[in-house]
């Protein structure tokens, strides 16, 4: 999914990056553990989700870019993908994307 994060940032913000520019983490959690401020209000999630979070090295830009994907626990169905700028929702897309 790192490649997807890179493509999303390039498409939405015209920022090119390499793998070395990113830190990332994937964690399975209950939806209640997610920060509601970082999710679109219309997102509908099951009780258990996998979060994939990618952080662009802050030294590259003046803004902290975080790209995230929320999927089912096996990452077969995507519920939400989004971009946070300095922790605030800047762009998102909901729906059942299959990657």
Secondary structure, DSSP 8 states (H G I E B T S, - for coil): -HHHHHHHHHHHH-----GGGEEEEEEEEEGGGS-GGGS-TT----SEEEEEEEEE-GGGSSS-EEEEEEE-TTSSSEEEEEEEETTEEEEEEEEEE--
